[in-house]
Amino acid sequence: MSFSKNDLETIKSKIQLSSEIQKKTKLIKKGNDYWCCCLFHDEKTPSCKINDDLGSYYCFGCGAKGDIFTIYTELYNFSFPEAVKELAQRVGIRIVDNFDANINKKNDKIYKILEISTKWFQDNLQTNKDCQIYLKKRNLSEETIKYFKLGFSSSAKQTLYEFLKEQNFEDKELLESNVVKLDKNNKIRDFFYNRLMFPITNEYGKIVGFGGRVLDNSNPKYINSPESGFFKKRNILFNLFQAKQTIRSKKNMLICEGYMDVISLYDKNIKTAVAPLGTSLTDSHLQLSWKYVNKPTLMFDGDASGLKASFKSAVMSLPYLTPSKLLQFIILPNEYDPDTYINEFSLNKFARFLKNPLSIVDFIFQESSKSIDLQKSDNKVIFDNYIDELVSNIKDTKIRYFYKNEFKTLFFKKLKSFSNKINTINIIPKKNSLKEKQIFSFISAYLTHINLRNQIYSLLTKSDLLSKYQNEFLNFIHKTGLVEVGIDNINTDNFSKIFSEIYQKSRDNSIFQLFPYASKDYDEENALREINESINNLNTRLLNLKKINKSLEDIENNPSSMTWDELKNISFNLHNNEEALE
């Protein structure tokens, strides 16, 4: 594409460059010029000079230079032709694209057909009672209906075609506009009939197609104009042209799922909503949104398909993320979309969602961890690898580094929530924190094997395996020599209630079945060896758990202090040790 030098200079002269840059950073006035911290590299001292007379800037720090078109291409992600067209429209200049002059002449005819069709649909709406009733049920004001130029396509299948023929348009032109089509008998018919009509504009305000919705429950509920050279759904966001100035001023864009979401939100004074055209959000949609706002908010329907589409969009966006191209999410309650929610509840309730969006990391972690049981060791490994793969798709090194740490922190919190064993360093004495019966088997063996009592006592008292009361019980028995009278003759009435409980549990038949070394018939040499090995094994695992607990505390206080691999290793060890101590 090519533009006249005169047009470009006229655009530059009508836009004060300093005012545009001031939207991004603070300016300092020095003489006739302005200075600011460069928008293209990190610095604390302003080194970028802005000259409004020339309409240019220059950074003495990194050498960045340019004009208003450079700002739009570098910061707002416009192509140069897009930047020229956007700025020309902004200042009210009609520009001539020399390269596309012939194409534009042809497209002008098509745009004219689409504009006339829009007005025809609007007129039909005024006389169709069913459509009026439908819109009234949707609680839409007359102002909103007119703002979006809503219309109605006739139930007859040639009405629009006949009307446009009266306007002296040729069949070829009408077919190219896609407001009509050839049927199976090669006869020209209206493309839309008996539907509520939504005119669709491109980024520059030209009507390029339509969406049509049935008023009953028949399918398909929505259809769009066929794709063409001027209408590509992956490059268009419904309502973007109308909303873009508000989006820029409020620094907010709400991407919804459908036409009615956008329209209902506008009717309730939320005027920054846009929507893809019945398709999944594409990378082109994201690039388009980032031209106007650094962090658009995705708010699809709250049902399973809406969450699936949101998650797909989140994963798809990862390679494109930069510090100035981010994405956040709002999750509505199940089975609600923005339209139904805002009509059923108050605007204030809806606004609460807008104030608390999820970061892309929070959203991805929340949704991906729902479908997997992270209490199982294998699943932890699988999930770790999955997150690693996701993060590896992020090309921007800064984003990749910080997002990896955020995923790490969320993973830690998830692990911590699963375990009752890591709430405090004194984790062992709690019920079910160890194999309880194995602990009682040691006490039972002490009571049973007269010749091994001193050795078993020494092993147990040097460990941290016994609870407070178990320790007190063992010390009482050992020091008083109470068992010397014979274990079968011990009168439990002499014990406190707690001591009696410990004694009874240690003499339970299941103990002897599970741990034969506690039986009086078991070889004492082998019994001592097995008891020693068991106690040492549990002590080792206790030590490991304490180390793991310390590591988890460290990462909670400073997540960036530990690598992702180190965290995964902690997770693996945590599971192994917990599993053995359960």
N, C-alpha and C positions, 0 to 999 in steps of 0.2 A: 504494500500500500504506500502511496505517496501523497503528501499534503503540500500545499503552497507555503512558501516561506512567509509570505505576508499573513496567512491565517495563523501560523504558529506564533509569530511575533505579536499579533493582536491578542491572542489568548494570554500570552505571558504578561502583556501590559495591563490586562484587566484583573490579574490576580496578584495580590501582594505576597511575595514569597515568605517574608518573615511571619506573616499571620498563619500561613500554612504550616511552617515549621514549629511555630509556637504551640500547635496542637499536640506535638510530640515531646517537646522539651522546653525548659525555661530559657528566656532570652535576656541578654544584657545589652543595653544601649551604650555605644561608644561613638560619639560624634554622629555621623550620618549613617553609620552601619550598626548592625546587630551582631552579637557573638553568642555562641551556645556550645555546649558539649556536643561533640560530633554524634550523629545518629548512626554512624557506620562503624564505630569502634568504641571500646570502653575507655573513658577518661573522666577525671574529676575536675580538671581545669579547662574551661572553654577554649577551644582552639579553632573553631569553625566560624568563619566570617560570612555574613549574609549581606548582600548588596541589593536592596530593593529596586534601585534605579536600573541596574543591569538585569535584575531578575535571576541572579545566580548566587551560588555559595561555593566556598572553598575551605577545606580543612587543612591547616598547616601541620596537623599531627600525622594523618594517614594519607593525605593527598586526595581524598574524595572531593569531587566537584560535580556541579550540574545545575539544573534549573527545576522548575515546577514539574516538568515531564519526568525528570529523573526521580524526583520524590515519589511520584505515582508508580513508576515502574519498579523502583527498588524497595520502597516501603509498603506499598499497597498491592504489589504483585500484579499490576496491570501490564499488558503488553503495550508497546508504544502506540499502536493505532487505537487501542482501547483507551489509553490515557488521553490521547488527543480528543477522541469523541466524547469522553466523559467530561473533560474540562470545557470543551466547546459548548456542550449542552448546558453546563453550569453557568457560563457567562453569557448565554444567549446568542452564540455565533453559529450560523449555518456554514459548515465547512464542506468543501468539495474534495472527495477522495478521487484523485485523477485516475488511479489505477482501476478502481472499481466503478467508474462512471456508468459504463454500459450495463453492468450487473445491477447497479442501484436503480437504473431506469426501469429494468424489468421487475425488480422487487417492489418498486413504488406502486406498480399496478396491483401486485398481490396484496401489499399492505392496504391499499385502497379497498379491495374486495373484503378483506378481513374487518376493516373499520366499518364498512357499510353493513356487513353481516352482524357485527356487534350491535349496531343501532337497531337492526331489524329484530334481533333476539330480545333486546330491551323493550321494544314496543309490544312484542308478543307477551311479555311478562305482565304488562299492565292489564291485559284482557283475559289472562288465564287464571281462573279462580282456584284451581287445584294447586297451582304453583304459589299463589298468594297465601293460601292456607298453610302450605308446607313451610314457607319462610316465616310466617307468623308463629308457627309451632317452634321454630328454631330461635325465636326471640330476637330476630334481627330488625334493626331500625330501618326506616326508609333511607336515612342518610348513608348507612352502611351498604344497603342494596345498590344505591346509586353510585357510591364510591367505587365499588368493585365491578360496576356495569353488568350486574347479573341479568340474565335473560332467560328466555325459554324458546326451545326449538319446537316447531309445529309437529303435530302428530301425523300430518300428511307428509309424504316422502319426497315431494318435488316442489314444495312451496317456496323455499329459499331459492332454489335453482331458477324457478320461473321469475321471481322478483329480480334476481341479479341479471337475468337475460334482458329484462326491461331496462336495465341500466347500461345496456350496450356492451356488456362484457362477453368475450368469446369463450366457447366451451373449453379450449385449451388453457386459457387463463384461469378459469374457474376450477378445473381439475388440478392445476398446479397449486392453487391456493388451499386445496384439501377441504374446502367446505362442501364439496360434492364428490361423488365417486361413481365409477361404473359398476352396475350390478352384474349378476351372472348372465343376464341377457344383453349385456353391453349397452344398457340404457343408463343415462345419467340420473342419479338420485342424490338427495341430500345426505350428507355424511351423518349428521345428527338429526334425530327427530324424537319428540316427546321426552325431552330431558331439560333439566335446569342447567343453564350454560354459564361457564366461567371463562371469560376472556383471559388469555395468557399473554403477558408482555415480556419482551426481552429486557436486557439490562438497560437499554436506551429508550424504553418506553414504547416501542413498536409492538402492536398486537401481532403475534406470530402463530397463534393457534388457539384452541379451545379445549376445555374439559367439560364433559357432560355427565350429569348424574340423574339416574331414574328417580321418580318420586315414590315408587312402590318398592317392594322387596325383590323385584326381578333382578336377574344377573345378565351381563356384568353391571355392577352398581355404578362404576365409573368407566368412561372411555375418554381417550385423548385424541387429538388430531394426529394423523400419521406423521412420522418424522420426515423431514425434507432438508433441503440445503439451508433453509432459514429457521427451521424448528427442530432442534435437537434437545430432547428432554434432559440428557445428562449435563447440559450446559445452562439450564434455566432453573431458577428458583421463583416460584409463584410469589408475587407481591414485592419482589426485590426492588423493582424500579420505583414503586410508590413509597416504599419504606426506607430507602437507602439514606436519605438525608437524616431522618430520625435515628436510624441505626448508628450513623456516624456521630451524631451529637450526643446520644445517650451511651455510646460505646457498648452497645448490646445488640445481639441478634439471636432470636429464638427460632430454631429450626424445628418445625412440627412435621407431622406425617401427611396431612392433607389440606385441601382447600378450605373445608369448613372449620378446621381448627384455626387457621389464620384469620378467617372472616369473623368468627365468634370472638376471638381475642381482640381484634380491632374494634369490634362493637363494644367491648368492655374497656376500651381505652388503652389496650396494650398494642402498640402500633409498630413493634419491631419484629413481628413474626413473619416467617417465610416458610415455604415448603417445597420439596421436590415434587415432581409431577407423577405421583403414583408409582415411583420407582425407588429403588434403594438409593441411599445417599452415595454419590460417586466422588472420586478424587477431584473431578472438575467442579462439583458443587462446593467442596471444601475450599478449593483454590479461589473460587468466586466469592465465597463468604469472607475469606481472609483479606480480600481487597478492602473490606469495609470495617472489619473489627478483628482484633487479635485473638479473641477467645469467644467464638460463638457457642451457644448453648443448645444442645440437642435434647428435645423433649418429644419423644415418640409416644405412642399409646402404651398404657400400662399392662397390656395383656402379653401373653407368651410371644406372639409374633412381633409385637412392638419391641420387647426387650431383646429378642433375637436380632432384629434389625439394628437396634442401637449398639449392641455388642459387635456386630459385624462392622458397623461404621467406625467404632472405636479402634478395632484391630486394623482396619483398612487405613486409618489416618496416621498410624505410627511412623511410617517412613517419611512423612511429610512434615512432621512436627519440628518446630524451631522455637526459640524464645519468643518470637513474634507471631507464631502460628500454633495456637493451642486449641483445646476443645474441652468442654465440660458438659455434664449430663444432669438432667432432672428425671427422676423416676416417679411416675404417677401411680396411685393405688391400682391394684389389679382391675382390669375391665373398664378403666376410665381412659378417655382421651381428653385433650385440653378442652374441646368443645363441650363434651358431656359434663366434665367436672365443673367448669366455670358456670355452666347453666344450672347445675344442681346445687352447687354451693356458692358461697360469696366470693367476690373478687379478692377480699382480704385473705381468705383461706388459700386461694390460688397463689396469691402473692408470696405466701410463706415458702412455697416451693421455689419461686424465683430467687429468693434471698439465700437459699441453701443448696446450691448445685454441688454435685460431686465432681471432683477432679477426675480426669481420665484414668489415673492410676487406681483411685478408690473404686471407680465403676468397674473397671476390668477385673480387679481382684475380687470384688463383691460378687460379680456374676459368674466368674470362672470357678470360684471356690464353692459355689452353691451345689454344683453337680458332682463333687468328689468328696469322699470321706477322708479328711486329712488326719484322722486319728490312726490310720493304717500306714505302716511304714512304706509299703510299695507305692501307695498313692502320694505320699509326701515326695518321693523321688520323681514320680511322674509329673506332679504339679511343679516341682522345682524346675524340671527340664522344660516344661511348657512355658513357664514365666521367662526362663532364659531365652527361649526361642523368640518370644514376643519382644523382649527388650532388644535382642540383636537386630530386629527390623528397624529400630530407630537409628537414623543416619546421623543426626546431629549429636555430636559427642557430649555436649553439655547436658542436653535433655536426657540422653541415654544414661549418663552418670547419675544424675539426680533421681530419675525415675527408678533406676535399679535399686537405689538406696530406699526409696519409698516403698517399693514392693517388698524389700527386705524387712522393713519395719512392720508392715502389715502382716507379713508371714510370721514374724516373731509374735505379734499380738495374738494371732490365731493359735499358734502353738501354746502360748501361755494360757489361753482360755480353756484349752482342752485338758490341762493337767492340774490336778489338785496337789501335786507333789512339788511344785516350784513356786508356791506362794510365798514361802519363807525358807531361809536356809535350814531351819529346824523342821525338816519335812518328814522325818521318819516316824515319829511316834503316833501319827494319825492312823485311825482305823483304815484298813485296806491299803495302806501305803506299802506294805510288804506282804509276802505270803504269810498270813497270820498263823496258820497251822504249823508252818515250818518253825516259826519262833517258839511256839508252844512245844514242838517236838524236842527242842534243845532243853527246855525246862523239864520235860518228861524224862529225857535221857539222864539228866542230872539226878532226878528223883529215883530212877530205876537202877542205874549202875553205880553201886556203892564205891567201887574202886576207882571210878573215873571222876568223882565229884569235884575234886580239887582242880583237875585239868579243865573240866567243862566250865567250872566257875570262873577260872582264870581267863579262858577264851571269851566268855560272855561279858564279863565285867570290863575287859579291855576294848570291847566293841561298842558301837553306838546303836546296837540293834534293838535293845530292850526299851520298852516304855518306862516312864518314871515308876509306875506301880509294879511293873514286872521286876525292875531292879530292886525295889524295896522288898518285894516278896522273896527274891532269891537271896538277898543279903540277910533277911530275917531267918530264913530256913538254915542258911549256911552257918551263921554265927550262933544260933541257939542250939544247933545240932538236933533240931526237932525230928528230922527224918531218921535219926538213929534208932528211934523206937520202932521203926518200920512204917513204911509208907501206907500200908493198908490199915494201920492202927491210928493214923492221924485223925483227930477229931476236928473237923472243919469249923465247929462252933467256936474253937479257940482263935479262929482267924476273924479278921474284919470281913465285911461283905465282899470287898474288892479282892482280898487275898483268897477267899474261898472260891470266887469266880475263876481266878487264874489257876488255882489248883484243879478244879473240876475240868476246865478246858484242856489242861495238860494230860489228864487221865482219860480223855475221850477215846473210845475204841478206834475212831477213824485215824487218830494220830498214829497208832501202832500199825495200822494197815498201810497208810501212806509213807511212813518213815520207819521201817523195820528196826533201824538202829536204836530206837527208843524202847524196844522190847527187852525184857530181862534175859531172854534166850539168845539174843544176838551176841556174836563174838565181840568181846570188849575191845580188842585191838582194832578190828575193822570198824567198830562203832566210833571209836575215837578219831580214826582217820577220816571217816565220812563226815562227822560233825565238824572237825577242823576245816575240811575243804569247803563245806557249806557255809560256815561262818565267814571264812576268808572271802569266799565268792560274793556274799551279800555285802560284806564290808567294802570290797572293791567297788561294787555297784553304787553303794551309798556315797563313796568318795567321788565317783564319776558324776552322780547327780548333783552333788554340791558344786563341782566344777562347772557343770552345765548351767546350774542356777546362777552362778557368778557371771558366766558369759552372757546369759540372757539379761541379767541386770545391767551389764556393761553396754550391751547393744541398745537397751531401752533408754539409757542415759545418753548414749552417743552412737546412733545407728551407723554412721559412716566409719566407725572405728574398726569394723569387721567386714571382711570380704563376703561376697555372696556364697562362695564355696565353703568358707568357714561356717557360715550359718547353716548351710545344708548339712555339713558334717555334724553340727550340734543337733540338728533335727534328727538325723539318723541315730546318733548316740542316745539321744533322749528317748526315742522310741524303744530301742533295744534294752535300755536300762529300765524303763517303765514296765515293759512287757515282762521282764524277769521278776520284777518286784510287785506285780499285781496279784 
